[in-house]
Amino acid sequence: MKASKLQIGLVFFIAGYLINDSPKVIAATVIYDTLKKNSRNDKIERKVVNDTRIRSNDSLYNNLELNFTEISKNEFQSYIGKYKTSCVLDSGQFISGSDLYVIHDCKEICQTYLAERSTNRKMLMPSTYDSGILKMLLSPSCNQLVVCSSYDGPDYGNYYEHRAEIFLFHVSTGTGLKGITPALNYYTKDWSVNNLTWVDENTIALELYNGTRTGTEENLQFRYFKANLNAK
């Protein structure tokens, strides 16, 4: 078995002390240089691992104020039925040719990532809830991505600051994760989100309720709204 530089250095170091000769100085230098190199490589490896995950914070977003216009249930369902994107989604649940795909990871908590095939880097999609993201949906042009999460338990105040949150990203295809840019965020304590869709490039429609989820979904009293994101 081939000995490492560190092992050779230790042998010379011990021998130098036994014969009280200069090899102990050489050996000490070999050991120091080897440990220094190993330490530097270890730091580089840790940096590479850390750099594979990207997490955005609120400072990267502009605060969004939503002005709601109430619509009917039929209108909301019509928007759901008409929604489509101009881009093609691949088997990774994201834009074909973007070098990105979606990962859902539910262990102790649920997390969703956009991952880059060519580098294995991952961007964590924002959600403050243990159950993770409710909806992640590309706009009709595929130039924007809305991410929505919500919590509907009567005890939300014991665990979370808000009942719902919405994030908006600008999307530029062909550049991997560099093309996913945080744009807007919105938080509310007034209602929970049950569903969401795009109406047009800058407008979303939401299915909301003020109460808490108890019993079956048929007993929930929903209201329907649309709101302009003013994304431009």
C-alpha positions in Angstrom: 0.0 0.0 0.0 1.4 3.4 -1.0 2.2 5.7 1.9 0.9 9.3 1.9 3.2 12.4 2.3 1.8 12.8 5.8 2.7 9.2 6.8 6.2 9.6 5.4 6.6 12.9 7.2 5.6 11.3 10.5 8.2 8.5 10.0 11.0 11.0 9.4 9.8 13.1 12.4 10.0 10.2 14.8 13.3 9.0 13.3 14.8 12.5 13.6 14.0 12.6 17.3 15.5 9.2 17.9 18.8 10.1 16.2 18.7 13.8 17.1 19.3 14.9 13.5 18.1 17.4 11.0 15.4 15.1 9.4 13.0 16.1 12.2 13.0 19.6 10.8 12.4 18.4 7.3 9.7 16.0 8.6 8.0 18.8 10.5 7.9 20.9 7.3 6.4 18.0 5.4 3.7 17.5 8.0 2.8 21.2 8.2 2.6 21.6 4.4 0.5 18.5 4.1 -2.0 19.5 6.9 -2.2 23.0 5.4 -3.0 21.6 2.0 -5.6 19.2 3.4 -7.2 22.0 5.4 -7.4 24.2 2.3 -8.9 21.4 0.2 -11.4 20.7 2.9 -12.5 24.3 2.9 -12.9 24.3 -0.9 -15.0 21.1 -0.7 -17.3 22.6 1.9 -17.7 25.7 -0.2 -18.7 23.6 -3.2 -21.3 21.8 -1.2 -22.7 25.0 0.3 -22.8 26.6 -3.2 -25.0 23.8 -4.6 -28.0 25.2 -2.6 -29.3 28.7 -3.2 -31.8 30.3 -0.8 -33.3 33.7 -1.4 -34.3 36.1 1.3 -37.0 38.7 1.6 -34.5 41.6 0.9 -34.4 40.4 -2.7 -38.1 41.0 -3.3 -40.2 44.1 -3.6 -43.3 44.2 -1.4 -46.5 43.5 -3.4 -49.8 45.2 -2.6 -52.8 43.3 -4.1 -56.1 45.1 -5.0 -58.8 42.5 -5.2 -61.8 42.4 -7.6 -64.4 39.8 -6.6 -65.4 37.4 -9.3 -67.9 34.4 -9.4 -67.0 30.8 -9.0 -67.9 30.2 -12.6 -65.4 32.9 -13.7 -62.7 31.3 -11.5 -63.3 27.9 -13.0 -63.3 29.4 -16.5 -59.8 30.8 -15.8 -58.7 27.4 -14.5 -59.9 25.8 -17.7 -58.4 28.4 -20.1 -55.0 28.5 -18.4 -52.1 27.3 -20.7 -48.5 28.2 -21.3 -46.8 29.2 -24.5 -43.7 27.1 -23.6 -43.4 23.3 -23.5 -42.8 21.6 -20.1 -40.6 18.6 -20.0 -40.6 15.5 -17.8 -38.9 17.5 -15.1 -42.0 19.7 -14.7 -40.3 22.8 -16.0 -39.6 24.6 -19.2 -38.1 22.4 -21.9 -34.5 23.6 -22.7 -34.1 25.7 -19.5 -31.7 23.1 -18.0 -34.0 23.2 -14.9 -36.3 20.6 -13.3 -38.4 20.5 -10.1 -37.6 18.5 -7.0 -40.1 17.8 -4.2 -38.6 16.7 -0.9 -40.9 15.8 2.0 -39.1 14.4 5.1 -39.7 16.2 8.3 -41.0 19.2 6.3 -41.8 19.6 2.6 -39.5 21.6 0.4 -39.5 22.3 -3.3 -36.4 23.1 -5.4 -35.6 24.2 -8.9 -32.5 22.2 -9.8 -30.0 22.8 -12.6 -29.1 19.7 -14.5 -25.7 20.8 -15.7 -24.3 21.7 -12.2 -26.6 20.0 -9.7 -27.2 23.4 -8.0 -30.6 23.8 -6.4 -32.7 26.8 -5.6 -35.1 26.4 -2.7 -38.5 27.8 -3.5 -39.7 30.0 -0.7 -42.3 28.7 1.8 -42.5 29.2 5.6 -44.9 26.3 6.1 -44.0 22.7 7.1 -46.4 21.4 4.5 -44.5 23.3 1.8 -45.7 25.0 -1.4 -49.4 24.9 -2.3 -48.9 26.0 -5.9 -46.1 26.8 -8.3 -47.3 28.0 -11.7 -45.7 29.6 -14.7 -47.4 32.6 -16.4 -48.9 32.1 -19.9 -45.8 33.5 -21.5 -43.5 31.5 -19.1 -41.7 34.7 -18.3 -42.9 34.7 -14.7 -43.4 32.1 -12.0 -45.8 32.5 -9.1 -45.3 30.5 -5.9 -48.0 30.3 -3.3 -48.3 28.7 0.1 -51.0 28.8 2.8 -52.0 27.4 6.2 -55.6 26.9 7.2 -55.5 25.6 10.7 -57.3 27.5 13.5 -54.0 27.6 15.4 -51.9 29.2 12.6 -50.9 32.0 15.0 -49.1 29.4 17.2 -46.8 28.5 14.4 -46.7 31.0 11.6 -46.9 34.8 11.2 -49.2 34.6 8.2 -52.0 32.6 6.7 -50.9 32.9 3.1 -47.9 34.1 1.1 -47.3 34.7 -2.6 -43.9 35.1 -4.3 -43.2 36.1 -7.9 -40.1 35.4 -9.9 -39.0 36.7 -13.3 -38.0 33.8 -15.6 -35.4 34.0 -18.4 -35.0 30.7 -20.2 -31.7 29.3 -21.4 -29.6 30.6 -18.5 -30.4 28.0 -15.8 -30.8 29.2 -12.2 -29.4 32.6 -13.2 -32.6 33.2 -15.1 -34.8 32.8 -12.0 -34.9 36.3 -10.4 -36.9 37.1 -7.2 -39.4 40.0 -8.0 -42.3 40.4 -5.6 -43.7 39.0 -2.3 -47.0 39.3 -0.5 -48.1 38.1 3.0 -51.6 38.1 4.6 -53.2 37.2 7.9 -56.7 37.7 6.6 -57.5 34.6 4.6 -56.2 31.3 3.4 -55.7 30.2 -0.3 -57.2 27.0 -1.6 -56.3 27.4 -5.2 -54.7 29.9 -7.7 -54.4 30.3 -11.4 -53.2 32.9 -14.0 -55.8 35.0 -15.8 -53.3 36.8 -18.1 -49.6 37.7 -17.9 -50.0 40.1 -15.0 -53.2 38.9 -13.3 -54.0 36.0 -11.0 -57.3 34.5 -9.8 -57.6 33.1 -6.3 -60.0 30.8 -4.4 -60.0 32.1 -0.8 -61.7 31.5 2.5 -61.7 33.4 5.8 -62.5 30.5 8.1 -60.4 27.4 9.0 -60.5 24.1 7.3 -62.8 21.9 9.4 -64.9 19.0 8.2 -65.1 18.3 4.4 -64.2 20.7 1.7 -67.9 20.8 0.6 -68.6 22.7 3.8 -66.1 25.5 3.2 -67.4 28.8 2.1 -65.1 30.1 -0.7 -64.9 33.5 -2.3 -63.2 34.2 -5.6 -61.0 37.2 -6.5 -58.6 38.3 -9.2 -55.7 40.7 -8.6 -53.1 42.4 -10.8 -49.6 41.7 -9.8 -48.2 44.9 -11.3 -45.2 42.8 -12.2 -43.8 45.2 -14.9 
